[in-house]
Structure formats: C-alpha cells, structure tokens
Amino acid sequence: MNYNIITTPLLEAITAIVGADAVITQHDELERYSHDETEDLVYYPDVVVKPQSPEEVSALLKLCSKHLIPVTPRGAGTGLSGGALPVKGGLLIAMERFNKVLEIDEQNLQATVEPGVVTEEFMNQAAAKGLLYPVDPASKGSCFIGGNVSHGSGGPRVVKYGTIREYVLNLQVVLPSGEIIWTGANTLKYASGYNLTQLMIGSEGTLGIVTKIVVKLIPLPTLDALMLASFPSNEAACAAVSAIFRAGIIPSALEFMERRGVEWVKEHDDIAFDLHDGVEAFLLIEVDGNNQDVIFADCEKINAVLEAYDCSDVLFADSSAQKEELWRLRRTMAVSVKSNSVYKEEDTVVPRAALPQLIKGIKDIGAKYGFESVCYGHAGDGNLHVNIIKSKMSDEDWNNKLKFGIREIFELTVSLGGTLSGEHGIGLVQKDFMPIKYNEVHFALWRGIKNVFDPKGILNPGKIFN
C-alpha cells in the first residue's frame, strides 16, 4: 500500500478539527509516541493528535480516509507486541483525553467508560460502590481499558472470573470511514446477528477506534486468602496447577513464578522475602468469597493437593500488608527482568495440564540455542510469559539465530494444544509466527474482514498479518 504524507494543508485541516493544543509535530515531543513497552522498537509518527470526542475521531478518520493517510490508534503505550507502533508514520491518534468514567449503573451492574481510563482507577471506583471489575493486567496501574479491549487482556483473576471478553457488553466504535456505530446492546444476552462486539475485542485497533465501552460488573467479594507455595522444580509447580482444579477448587488467582524471577525482584525492588535453598518455583494462590469458613476449607483442600506435588512450604499471608507484598512480588517481575538484562518477552498459552511439558520444553530450547529464560504468568489459565534473556549469547546469535528458537517455542506451544498469545496480542512482533498456528483459510477470512471494515487499509497497518 502506498500512503500519502501529511501536507501543510492537511495539517491545517487536522488542527482545525482538534485545536492547536491537541496537535504534536515537534520531533522531541513525538519521541514519547514512537515506542511502547516492546523491547527496543522505535517508529516515529509524522503527527500526533489528542482528540476528546467521538466526533473529532470521526472527522480525523474521514480526512485520513479521503487522503490515504495511515492512522495508528494508541492507548497508554504499555503494550508488549508493538500494536501501537506507527510503522507507516502518518497520524497517531492518542486516546489519553478519553479519560472519564461516564456512569456506574448500580441498578444493572454496568458501567460506561471511555477508553483512556486507567484500568486500576476504574476498578477502584467500582470497588467503592461494592462492585468488581475483575480484569486486572499486571500493568493495571498504567494501562488504559481501551488497550485492554483491543488486546483481549486478562490478568491474574480472570482464572475465576473470565477475560475481558466476558465483561464487555457494547462498544461505541468509529470506523475507518468515519462512521460511528454501537456494536451491540447493553444486555447480558445477545443473539441478534453477527457479534461485532466480540469481533472488535482483540482486533488491536485494525478495524475501528473504540470511543466508549459498556462493561458488566459483579458484586465485590468481601474476603480473600493468599498462599505462596514453594516447589523443588518448575515442573512440580506446574503439575500442581491442574490438580487444584481437578480437586474442585477454582481460585480467584493462581500465578506461577520461577526462582530467577523472584531473585531479580528482590534485587530490583528490595522486597523482603526469604528465598530458601532448594526452592526453584512458586505458586501464588488466592481464594476469595464472602464466607470465611468456605475460604478456609478451600485452602485446606489446596494445601492437600500441594503436598501431593512435592510442595516444600506454604506461606499464608496473615495481613493486608503481607498480601500486598506478595502481590508486588509477582506484579513487578516483568519490570525487574527488564531492568536486569537484554530480553525479549513471549506470551504463550496452553491447556493448563500441559504446563509442565511447556516449561520443560522452553528450557530445553534455551539450552539448544544458548539463551536463558525467566518464566512466570497466569498458570491457572495456562498462560505463561517467557522472558528470553540474552545472557552469554553473542550479538550475532541474538540477532540472527534467536528467532529460530522463538519459533520452536511457538511450535511446541501449538503442538501442546496452545496458541501464540494469551493476552499480549500479535501486533507487529508476532505476526511472522502466525502460520505456525493458522492456515491460508484463516488468513483469507481475516483479510476479508479487514477489507470490509477498512477497504483502504489506513487503520493500524502492518499489524497481526500482512
């Protein structure tokens, strides 16, 4: 696709839509929008705009469609797949001014929010009314809910409560043509034609720009218990995961952490935590509800399962402060790994009973290619984040051979019944691996859908597939 550049008359038309204070053209100011959290990739947009109404987004897209200008929508820039990188330059639409919780409907247990609302801020507003929005990515303190929708995000507690797909009821979307639509209805059931809401979730800004989000809420559990279980091996910890569910328990969170990741968190964040010899892996297990006796009974059942899988120690958090410290151990792991080494992060997901084979295979592949890895993630739903560490790998091998090791990790993942991403999305960095899982029938369908929504190909070009 040959796109056009933003000429002076076009820039004037853009400025007339959003106002001069919402337009960025200076190179040093554009730097912030040239990258996200995806390793070291950098792509500068030609112009950044910060609209604050669906009508402004509509006018911008109509203009760009008419003049064949590539458009990249961007949330908070916390993505890990390069989804918000303006690889074709052009116009970047930053959604940071769409930052309002428009309504929390306590009668219907629903809320309407704008896409630039920080996820944790919305969670806190809902909790203040005794309601739970359970989609809580590790970056919840900085990511936008619109980005969560675009990537089909999850987090620790979706193991019990479900991913964001279970909570989005309706979306206001601006199509690449500039038309504004609602994708569904504010109802708990929907059987009225193709479900455009579900199609938009996880589409990574390639089909439209979300400007309002209607989500379902649930009553906030009043009690919880948190356990940290220690294991002599990664495989033992991963094997215990499926066994907990087979015992009839559904934790509200079940997280896996490898020893090396905990060591780096201790070094980076100065978290007080005793790391004993012989412990190679951990499960962080949360059980919640409204009845303390039921929660304790579930914890006892879990403890019995852990003992059967060589668990050497179980720490029960005895205060809110200790619970917060243990959660900080998990939530800061990605940042700690990034601060310690050159790395690449992959986002694998398999049926949870296959986790032991997955993590063993990852280590074997690392030994074959000469890289180390630090693994952690949402073990309760089979989602393992794999941080590949350069370690002693030469620059030549890192730049030229590593991709073959990553391919083998994805081939292993698919062979175990999994897929290429559980919650980070495909974006720019994973799209070359898509043929491992999908065939030409899938690509033809996807291209057909893309062409219906975006026949000129202006919206977030270069993402998911070619």
Phi, psi and omega in degrees: 000129176260110181267162177262164179266163178274106181279171179301314177299322178294320179297322178295321179292320176298315180297324179294332181285313189250346183094149185298329182287350181251015181239132179238127178230344182290135186302318182292330177280333178288340185305319180304329185262006183270355183211163168233212181267016181273091174048232187240030181281137182223124174221121182272134167284162174280322181216141172247136174235152181235079179289167179222016175211153176302326181294323177292318177299318179301313181296322178296315181291323176300318180294314182290325177295317180298321187255009177056057178254128177293142183233131176241117174280147183218136174264240183272351180077025179264004185294157184239015179233009180075018184295333183258013181276129181279075189293340178254013183071226176072216186259129173253124179260108180271129188264018188293339179275351174274070194240032184246139164275106190284325181197138166244109185269098183288338180287320183256002182053055178222162174217150174243123184228157173272157188289342181269012177284132176293131188305313183294325178297320177293317178303318181293321178295320177293318181297326179297340177257013179077024183238155183240128164250104195273359182280107191227075177303160180302331180268024187302335180283352181224336183284158178264149179294331177295321175294324176299318178296315184296332182253002182062044190294162180229247184126179186302319191272000178288347178301327177263321192258349178098162181281181180299337179299331180279353187242342178275120181265324189201149180226136166268126187229138170262120181282162180303334177285347183100351178291143179251126180227160163258136188276340185206231181212158180274054182233157181282338175246147179209111178221051186235076179085187179300141183272092182290334178298310180294329177294321181290325180294126181084004181276358170057038175069021180263347184247338182180171179247119182284131181240343172214148183227126174255122183238153174275143174241162177228162178300141182283122174299144186264345185226154173203160175229146183230131181236142172242114184255136182254142183225154180281349181206157176299318184296320179297316179298315182293325179294328180292336185300304182297326182296326179299317180290322179294338177279000176093014181252135173242097178294158175279344172203145177211100188249141176256140176221133176274151184306314184300324177296320178296320178300317181290326175297317179300320180289319187279320188250359178054045176276129180283111182204128180277118181252108188273153175298146177086354178263122183246346184204159183223149166242127174259116190238124178243137174236131180232171180163202182234005181231114184299322181296318179295318180298314179297320178297319177296319179297322178295319177296317178299317181300321178295321177296315182301319179299325181288348180243036172066023175297130184266340183196144174232122177259122175264121178295126186255008179203163177298323180296319180291323175300315180297321180294319179292321177292325178296325177304316180282315189289334181267003186298318181299315180296319181295318179296316180298326184284346186259340189197160166294134189209166166224137181251129176245156188234090184263156176210132179224165168305136194299334178293344180268002182302318179301318179293323181296310185290325176296317179297321178299316180294320178296319179294321177300317179296324181293319185260350175091017176250156172264168176214147172241120185247142175199169176153193188271075187300330182300333175243021173076013186261110183245123175272128185247109176266112181273124187254131183298318177051237183265010179295135179291158178301321181297314179294320180299319185276335188242329185257336185302323183301331178287325175294319178297319178300319179294326176297316180290324176297319176298314181303313181293321180296336179271007179093012183260193180216182196279339180206135177268327184203351181274340181088175181265311175054228181267320194277342183254355191294332180291343180267354184303324179295346175298323184258326191242150181252184186295335176297316178299313183297322179296319178295315181297316179296324178296317178297313179302318182292326178293315181283322191222069186298335179268354175067033184272340192266118179046057183292153176085010184248151175071306178207162182277000000 
